[in-house]
Every structure is written in structure tokens, then in C-alpha cells.
Amino acid sequence: MFLDRFLRRGSGPLILMYHRVAEPAVDPWGLAVSPANFRSQLDALAAARSVVSMTELVERLRHRAFRGDEIALTFDDGYSDNLRAAAPALNAAKLPATLFVMTAALGREREFWWDELARLILLPSGPARAAVTIGEASHDVRLGIGRADPLRRDAMLAVWRALRSRPLAEIEAVLDALAPTLGAPPADPADFPLTARDLAGLAGGPFEIGGHTVTHPALTGLSEEAAAGEIAGGKLTAEALIGRTISGFSYPYGDCDAATAGRVERAGFRWACTTVGASVTPSTDPLLLPRVAVPDVPGDELLRRLERIRPRRARA
């Protein structure tokens, strides 16, 4: 009955998933929302919905006290443009958000690995070829003439799939091997992660900080010891940097199962976000909260798309 009541108001409570507020040279993953569209989205959300913090949304979930129009804003990874572009817009709109941070990336003058891979393969203008070994398999990367070559995206996705389950040090070694032969333009410092000092500043407002592991691995493929270390290690590092306890977590790649959710809870997290694109319901497990990825569209279009979101249980 209660579920029916809040669904008649629209999509029901939603958690939105952002990564970047920027206009990068390449964005095959759809992680970036332009600054202009982000400001438009904040204005539209503030006018149409109740924008609340993740802490408030989870408390309403625990007490089954939803109004039905709640929206919570979250950011994954820890891009430096969260400080340059997202924070000023959130402050101007007086809206809260949560930032889930990959702690190993803080302060590094290097892109997140998935962005570096996209730059290396998608941005070279001329033909190129490289061979790399990932695990036990060899991958032949061939780039045709021109950035519009459709085979480039296929090559990037094949390498991404092979790398995703590997340790970060191995991933970066593969990228280091690819870089000299592909002729990509240099990295843009605007695409780098936050520094530890940046994170401490953001934690004072408008962001609450959450955990996102140390090195952003696919947790279900790790041993119990390694997964627990990634989850707890990221939490402890983030807490030391901001000087307060954190209670929320985001699964890298949305990769989770019952065992992983259990490890997250044992590490001291009270709630965690997946990437299941659905609305929150009174019966949603706080350790399996669904989230909706935000497209790079103006605010009115975002509202129209959100109205089509419906509940779906986020299963481990």
C-alpha cells in the first residue's frame, strides 16, 4: 500500500550516480556531465524533488518514512573536477551530495586507468598497432586511420574487460607498455584525481565522504582477505584524511554479491550503493541500494527520464 502511494507521485525515492562535471576530450563511458547541464539539473531537481543527503535518505529507509519524492546525489571515484566544478554548483544551490573515493588515486598525477585506456586507444589520429600480454593472454591492438574508426572502441573494450580483474599495478604496467606505440596526446591534468588536501576540504561541505576501496577492484573476483583489505583499507584511509567516521560505501563497477555485502557490513559500513538502475523502496536492503546513472542532458530532460524509473530489487 505504501509503495503504491509513493509510486503514484512519480518514480519514488532515487539515488543519482555522477562521476564527473566536465567536458573531457573523450568519454566513452558516459561518466561526464557538462558544467552547464549539471547546474541545470540541480535547479530542476531542487524545484521538482526533495534533495536530501544519503544519510537522511538511509534514515528514512530504516524508519520506513519516505515522502516518495526524495533524491540523493552521489559521485564515484574522486575526480578533481568534483572540487573545481561540482562543489561550487552544489554550494550555490545549497544541495548536499556524497563522494565515494578511491583512496589510492588521491594526489596521483595520472588519470584513472579506464580514462587513460580510452585516451590511448581512442584519441590517436593515425594508424598504430601494439601487442600486450594481460595475464596469460596476448592482445593485439590495431588502430585504423582516424578517430572515427569503429574498431577502436572494440579494441578498447576488449582490453578493458581483460584488465578489469587485474591488480592496479599490473593494469598500469600494461598501459605504460601501450603508450609509446599508439601516439596518443598527453594526459590533461584536468582529468586527474583529487588530492588528499582536496578531499579534506570537500568533506567540510557540500560533500559527505564514502568508501570506494583502495584501488577500485572488482571485489567479487578477489579472495576474502584481499576484498576485506580493499574495503577496510579504503575506509580507514578516508577517515584519517577527513578526521571523521564514514558510513557509506559504493561497490566498484557495481560488482557485488552476498559475500561482498557481508564484508562491507563487517568493515563498519551501514549502507552501500550498487549500480542497479531502479528506485528505492521501503523493502530495499541498505547494503544493496540501487542508483541511476545520470546522462549529460539538461535538467528538464533529466526529470522526464527519471519519471520512467521504477523499483527493482537490487539482488546480491
N, C-alpha and C positions, 0 to 999 in steps of 0.2 A: 504493500500500500504506500509506504513512504517513498520507495523507489519510483513508483508510478507518479507520485505527486511532484517530485523534483524533476523528473524527465519531461513533464508537461511544460516546464519552464524553458526547456531547451536541451542542451546536451548534458546537463548535470555538471558537478564539480570536475574541473580539469586541471592537470599539471602540464604546463608547456615546457618543451625542451628546446633550448637555444644552445649554440656553441659560440658563435662569433657575431659581432656587429661590425661589419667591414665590407669592403668590396675588393677581395683578393684577385690576383691575376688569373687564378684558376681555382675552381671549387667544384670538382666532380661529385663530391659527397653531399652537396647541398647544405653545408654547415653554416653559411654566412647569410645574414640579413643586413641589407644596407642601412646605414645610419638614418636615412630619411624614412625608410619603411619601418624601422624599429620605433622611431618617435611616433609615427602614425599608428602603429599597433598599440603602443602604450596608451595613447589618447583614446583609441576606440575601446580598448579593454576597460579602462577606468570609467568610461561612460556607460558601458553596457553590462559589466560584471562586477563582482566584488573581488578585488585583487587582494589576496592575503598571503602571508608568509607560509612556507612549508610547515613551520612549527604550528601555526594556527590551524592549517588545514588538517594536519595529522591529529591534533587535539579534537577537532570537530568530528573526525572519523572515529576516534576512540570513544567519544561520548554520543555517537550517532546523532549529531546536532547540526547536520548540513542545512543550509538555506537552499542549496541547489544551484546557485549561480557563482560559486567560488572559482577563482582562477589563481593558480600559483605559478610563478615564473622560476625556471631553473636554467643554469648554464653548466655545461660539462667541459672538463679538461683544464681550463685556466689560460686562455689566450690573453695576450697583453691588451688587445682592443677591448676586453671587458673593463679595463681601467680607463682607457682613453675615450671610448665611445659609449659603452653600455652604462657605466656608473653615472656619468653626468646626466644622461637621459632619464635614468631611474630616479636620481635625486631631484631633477626638475619636476618630474611627475609625482614625486613623493610616493613611490611604489617600492615594495620590498622584492628581493629575489634571493635565490640560493645558488652558490657556486660550488660545484663538486670539483676538487682539484687533484690532478695527478702530481704528486709531490716531487718525483724525480726530475720533472721537466722544469721546475722553478729555477729561474735565473740562467737557464742554458741559452746560448746564442745559436740555437738550431731549431728548425721547425719541428712540430710534432711529426712523427715518422710518416704517417699517412699523407700529410701535406707535402713532405719532401718527395715522397714517391710520385705523387701527382705532378709536381713541378719537373722532376727529372724526365718523366716519360711524355707528358702532355705539352710542355712548353717549348722543347727544341723545335726549330723551324725546318731543319734539314733532315735528311735520312741518317739513320745511325743503327748500329747493331751492337749488342752486348750479351755476354753469356754469364750467368751467375749460378752458383750452387746454393740451394736452400735445403738444409737437412741432407737427405740422401738424393735429392732430385736436382737435375740441371735444368735451367730455364733459359731459353733463347729469346731475347728481347729485340725485336726488329721494328724500327720506326720508318714509316714511309715518308714521302715528301709532304710537307705542310702539316700544320697542327690539326687540320680537319680530318686527317687520316683516321677512319673508323677503327682500324686495327690497333691503334694506340690505346684506346680505352680497354679493349680486350686484354692487351698485354699488361696494362696496369692492374686490372682486376685479378688476373692470374697470379701475378707476383704478390699482390696484397693478400690473397687467400693463402698463399704458401707462407707468407711472413707472419700472419696474424697470430699463429700459435707458437712463434719462436720467442726466445728471450730478447729483451730490448737491445742488449749489446750485440747480439747476432744480427738483428734487424738492421742496426746502424752500420755494421760492417758490410752487409750486402749493399746498402745504399752508397757507402763510401766506394765500393767497387764499381757500382754503376756510373757514378757521377762523372768520372773523367772521360768516358767514352760516348756519352749521349749528347753533350754540348748544350745542356740546359742553361738558362740565365741564372745568375746567382740568387741566393735566397734574399727575400725582402725582410729586413728586421721587423717590419710591422706584423709579420706572421709569426714572430717568436712568442714563447710563453711569458707569463708574468714572472717577476722576480719575487723572492721571499718578502722583500720590503713592500712591494705592491700588494701582495696578499694580505699582509698585516694591516695595510691601510684600508683595503676594501672591507675587511672584517668589521671595521668601525661604522660601516654604512655605505651603501644600502644593502650589502650582501651579508647573509649568514653563510658560513662555510660548511661544506660537507666533504666526506671522504670519497675518493675515486681511485684508490690503490696507490702504490708507489710507481709502478712502471706501465700501468694500463694493459695488463694481460687479459686474455680470455680465461676467466677463472675456472670454468668447468674442466678445462684441459690440464690443470695443474694438480700436483699431488696435494694431499690435505695440508701438509706442512708448508708448502710453498704458497698455497692460496691463503692460508691463515696469516702467513707473514706479510703478504701483499696487502691484505685488508687491514690488519692491525698496524702494520708499519706506516701506511699512509695516514691512518688516524692519529697515531702518536706524533708524527712529524707535523701535520697540520695543526694539531693542538698546541704544540710547542711554539710554533710560529705566530699563532694568533693569541695565545695566552688564555684560551678557554676551551671547554669541552665541546666536542661536536657530536651530534646525534643522528645525522642523516648520511646516507650513502647512495652512490649511483654505480650500478654494475657496468664495467667497461664493455662496450659493444652490446649492452643489454643482455649479456651472456650470464645466465643464472639457472640453477636448479635447486631442489630442496636442500641438498647438502651445502651448497654455497650460501643460501639464505640463512641456514643454521650457523655457519661460520661468521657471517655478518652480524647476526644477533649476539653470538658469544663474544665478539670483539667489542661489544658495548654500544652498537648502533640500535636505535629504537625504530627506525624506519629506513626503507630503501626503495629506490626508483629503478624500474625496468625501462624498456623502450616499446612496450606494448601500447599501441595507439588506441586508447579507449578512455572513457570517463571513469571516475572513481565512484564507487557505490558504498553504501553502509556496510556491506559484507567484504569489501576489499581487504586483503591481508596487508598490513602496514609494511611488511618486508617485500611486497611484490606490487608496489604502486605503479599503475600504468602512466605513461606520458605520451604526449602528442608532439611530434616534431613540427617546428614552426617553419613554414615556407617564406621565401623572400617576396612578400606581397604587401600591399598597403593594408591599413587597419580594417577598412570596411570589407575587403575580400577575406581577410583572416576571420572575421566574425562569421561570414557566410559559411566558410569551411568548417569552423568549429561547431556550428549548429548541426552538422551532419554526423558528429562523433557520438557514438553510443557505447553503452557499457560492454565490457567483455572481461571475463575473469582472467587475471594475469596468473597463469599457471607456472609453477616451477618445473 
